[in-house]
């Protein structure tokens, strides 16, 4: 079951460039019954190798800019540090609501672009 969850997350991440975390968190919480905080932390840990593999494929295909990758990576690493510190301080209820709001906003933007 965990392999299938990982495969689905990798497929979505590779195909869409993001979304693997959505698959992971949702699956780990509802199918694998992992606590929310642990599911989010596990998903973040899994996304690193997922993203590296996807990025290498995109760079090799010439559809990614190394300069943009480096600049965004610096900001992302900084944000990830502070976000991971916040995760343990926020309630599960708040995290679920925030996660849902972000997903809804992303979905609406994608539908109208």
SULSUL-V865533 format. One record per helix or strand. SS is the DSSP state (a for helix, b for strand). FROM is the first residue (numbers start at 1). LEN is the number of residues. If there is no record, write none. Layout:
SS	FROM	LEN
SS	FROM	LEN
This chain:
a	2	15
a	20	11
a	36	25
a	66	22
a	92	21
